[in-house]
Amino acid sequence: MTDTASGKIPVTVLTGYLGAGKTTLLNRILTEDHGKRYAVIVNEFGEIGIDNDLVVGADEDVFEMNNGCVCCTVRGDLIRVVAGLMKRQRPGKPAFDAIIVETTGLADPGPVAQTFFVDEDVKAKTELDSVTALVDAKHVMARLDDSKEAREQVAFADRIILNKVDLASDIELAEVERRLRKLNPLAPITRATRADVPLDQVLGLGGFDLERILDINPQFANPAHGEEGHVHDEHCGHDHHGHDHDHHHHAHEHEHAHGGARGHAHEDDIKGVSLSIDGPMDGQKFTAWLDRLLGEQGQNILRAKGIIDVQGEDRRLVFQAVHMILEGDLQKPWGANERRWSRAVFIGRDLDEAELKRGFEACAA
């Protein structure tokens, strides 16, 4: 699980509204016999409700489990806690296979994610792997209606775990997934019943690894046709979510048949905007536009990812942004028979789609 290339410890940020099932998932990580050494950082130890019999011994804030995992609490500074965990290193071996940071009550996972980009010591030893959001299939629609935090958590995620699916009908699930995709067209959705997802679908996803943007999001490379980020073809060849995705294609009829029943008329303030253009981009124009956009609207742009065909360059430019923090570089060359085109997705609050489209297309070479 440790990122062997860099030797850094991967960090997963776990978000989700109260009652979504984070405690169940974290307890599994802390107690299951998975043979890995994980560190779980929680906001308040009381929230997790760990069985004391499973705790081996505790110094002030760190609780060691019988299975070798460690649970600790953040009462102050996340950077200090991560530094403390690093001191538990064994000679010649990384301290942990992975670190999971649980963000209960934190409105926007952005600042937590940014910690792993901005602090040099933390950055030297850890690498942000992904942000995973747990949502409760039965209650998420109401949460999304009344909570800005719930909308931000979904929009920010690299992976969404739709939990408690046994409590909702197929029609309800199709409607929930349609709305989640509108808020976030990038994140694959995995269904679960009691947060019973395989841990390899939560940890080690490489959601922040630029090289792997293409691998993780098959639909990112083949955006859908038509309106509303219809990215339903997530199975394209690999159905690794343990259930069949074909029912997505019926979501539309359900919306017309049942949309009114929920009284769900209001539009979300957060949405994903997908942009694409055939042919190369002017690299300097594009970089200047992106820098300016993030400088002016970075607070409202939760996440952005893109793969750009730069004129005169054989390699693809891959970028992603968290608010105003931008990472990007030239990655592997385009294939000889590959369609060369540029595409980007911006997820954020109150985005002006027409203006984004104009700005993006104005960078064409």
N, C-alpha and C positions, 0 to 999 in steps of 0.2 A: 504493500500500500504506500510506503514511503516513496516519494518521487526519487527514484534511484539516480536519474540523470543529474538532478541538482543536489541530491542528498537532503533536500528540505522536507519538513514534515507538512503534509497536506492538511489544510484547515477547511472544515465544512461549517458554514453558518446555517443554523436551523431556525426557521421562523414559523410562525403559525399562531392563530388566534387562540385564546383560552378555550380549552375543550376540544381542540383539533386532534389531540392524540400524541402530542410531543412527549409527555411523561411516559406513556406506554413505550414509545420508541426508544427513549433514552434509557429506561430501565432495562430494555432488552439488550442494548449495547453494553450496559454496565454489568449485566449478570450472565448473559449467554456464554456458552462455552465455544467461542469462535476462534480461540487461539491467538487473538491479536491483543495488543496493548493500546487501548484507546484512552484519551483524556477527554472528559466531558466538563465543559465550563458552563455553569448555570448561574442565573441571576441571584436566585435565593434558594438555598439548599432545601428549605421547607417545601418548595413547590414540587420537588421531584418525588418526595415520599419514598425514600429508599429504605428497604427493610434493614434494620440495624444488624441483623445476623449476618448480612453479607458484607458488612464493613469490617475491614481488618484492623484499621487503626487510623486515627485522624490527628494530624497536627492542626494548627488553627483553622485553616480553610480547606485542607485537602483530605479527602476520604479515600482510602485505598480499598478496592473490592477484592473478593476472593479470586476472581478470575484475572487479576493483574491489571484491571482498568482502574482509572483514577477519576474521582469526581471532585470538582472544586467550585467555590463560589466567587462571584465577582461582587464585592461590595463597594469597590471603588474603580480602580483603573484596570482596564482590560490588558493594557501593555504590561503592567506590573505582574499580573497573574500569569500571562504567557511566559514572561521572563522567569518567573518562579518555577513553572513547569519544566522549562529547558534545563534548569539546574538539576533535575532528576535524571539527567542523562547517565546511561551506563557506559563504561569505557568502550570506545570503538563502536558504539551502537546508538542509533537515534533513540531519544527518550521514549517516543511513542510511534505507533504506526500511523495514527491520525489524531487530530484534535477536533472536537465538535463544540461549537459555541452556540448556546441556546439563547435566544434573544427575547424572551418573554417581556412583554410590556414596552419594548422599545419600538417606537412607532415605525421607524424606517430602518431597515437593515443596512442602509448605505453607510452610515458612520462606522458601524462595526466592520463592514467589508473594507472600508478605507483604511482602518487601522493597519491592515496587513499590507498596504501599499506605502504608507507614509512613515512609519517608524523604522529606522535603518536596522536596528538590532533585531526586531521582529522579522523584518523582511529577509535578513540574512539567514534565518533559521527555519522560517515557515513559508508556506506558499498557499495563497487562497485557492482552494480547489473548486468550491461551488457554493451557491446559496440554494438551500432546499426549503420549500414552503409546504407545510402540512395544512390541508383544509378539510373541514368536516362537510361531507357530501350533503348531510341533512340540513345544516344550518347556514352554509356558506352564502347562499343568496341573500338572506337577511343581513348577515354580517357585511357583505359587500355594499348593500344598500345604505347601511347606517354608519359604516366605519371607514374613514380615510385610511387608517392604519392597515385594515384588512386588504384594501385595494392595493396599497403600496407593497405589502408583503408578496402578493401574487405577482404584481408587475415586476418585482425585482428578481424573482427566482430563476435559477437555471434548470430546476426540476420541480415539478409540483406533484405532491403525493395526495391524491384524492382519497381520503380515509373514510371509513364507516359507510362504504358503498352498499352494504347489506341493508342499510336503513332507508335507502331511496330506490324509487322505481327506475326502470330503464329510461323512461321518458324524462324524468327529473334529472337523471345523470347526464343525458344528452344535452339538456338545456344548461346545466351547470358547466359542462365542458365547453359548450359554445361560448358562454360568457367568460370563462377563464381564458380561452384562446383570444378573445377580443382584447382583454387586458394584457395578455402576454402571448404573442404568436410564436415565441421562441422556445419556451420550456416544454419538453415532453411531459405528458401527464401519466402517472402510474397509479393504478387503482389499488386500494388496500382495504382490508376489513378491520383488523385491529392493529393498525400500523405494522402489518406483517409483511413489509417489503423486504426482499433480500438486501442485506446491508451493502452489497456492491452496487445497488441502484441508488444509494444515498451517499456513500463515501467513494472517493477515488473517481469522480466523474470527469475531472479536468474541465469543468465548466468555464474556468477563467484562463485555460491554456489556449492561446491564440491558434496554435498549430491544430488543435483538435476541434475548433468551432465546426468544421465541416463534418468531422466524424460523429459528433454528438447530435447534431441537428440535421439528419438527412433532409428534413423538410426545409431547412434553411437554404440548402443548395437548390431545391426545386420548389420555389414558392408557388402557392396555389394560384389558380386562375380565378378571376372574378373578385368580388368585393370582400370586405370584412376579414381579410387575412384567413381565408378558408384553408387552413393548413391541416387538412384532415388526413393526409396520406402519410401519417407518421409511421405506419407499419411498413411503408415501401420496402418490402423484402425482409425486414426483420421485425417480427412480432416478439420483442423481448419483454413485453409487459405482462405476459401471462394471461392475456385475454384478447378477444378478437375486436378489432377496431371498426368493423364494417358499419356498426350502427351509427357512426358519426354522420354518414351520408344522409340520414333521415332527420337530422336535427332541425332542418328548416321547416318541414311540415309540422313538427311538434311546436315550433315557435309560433306558427300562425294559429295552430289549433289551441295551444294552451297558454300562449304568452299573456293573454289578457287575464287569465285566471289568477295569476300571481299579483296582479296590479303592478307589474314590473315595468313601468313605462319610462322611468328616468334613464338618461344616458350616463354612463360612467365618465368621470372627469379624466380618468387615465385610459390610455389606449395604446396599441402598437401601430406604428405607421411603417409599412414596407415600401421601399423604393428600389427601382431597378432601372438599368439603362443598358442597351446593347452598345457595344463598342467601347473604346478606351476613354479614360478620364485624363484630364490634365492634372498631374500629380501635385503641382504647386498650388493650383487653384483649389483643388479638393482639400488639401491640408489646411490652407488658409480659411476656407469656408467652415471646416469642421472645428478648428480652433476658435473661430469667432462665435460659432453657434454654441459651443459648450461654455464659452466665456459669458455669453449673454443669457443663455437659458439653462445652464448646467443644473441649477437647483431643481428645475422642472423635468429634466431628462434623467430618469432613474437609471436606465441602461441603454446602451447602443452597441450594436455589433455590425460588422460589415466585411465584405470581401470585394476588393476593388481591382479592376484591370487598369493599370497605369500605362499610359502611352510610352513606348520606348523601353519598357521593362518586361523581362521574361517571367519574373516572379510575381505572385499575387500579393497585393497589400492587404493585410488582415488587421483590423483594429477592433478594440472595444473600449467602452467608456462606462465609468460609474460616476454619475454626476459630472463633476468637472475633471476628474482624473482620467486621462486618456493613455492607453497603451496601444502601440501598433508597430508592426515591422513587416518587412518583405519576407514572405514564406516561400514554400516550394514552388517550382516553376509550373506554369500552365502545361497541361498535356498537349501533345501534337494535334490530337483530334478533338480536343475539349472545346466546348463553347466558351468563349471569353466574353464575360460581361460583368457588370458591377452591380452589387446589390447591398442594401443596408436596411437594418430595422432599428427604429427608434421607439423606445417605450417611455412614456412620460405623461405628465399632467398638462392638460390644456394645450396640446400641440396643434399648431396650425399646419394641417396636412398640405394644403395648397402651397404654402410658403416653403415648407421643407422640400417639396417636389421641385419647385422652381429653383431653389438654391442648389439642390443636388444636380439637376439637369444642366444648370449653367456651368457646371465644372466639366462638361463633356469636352473632349479634346477637339 
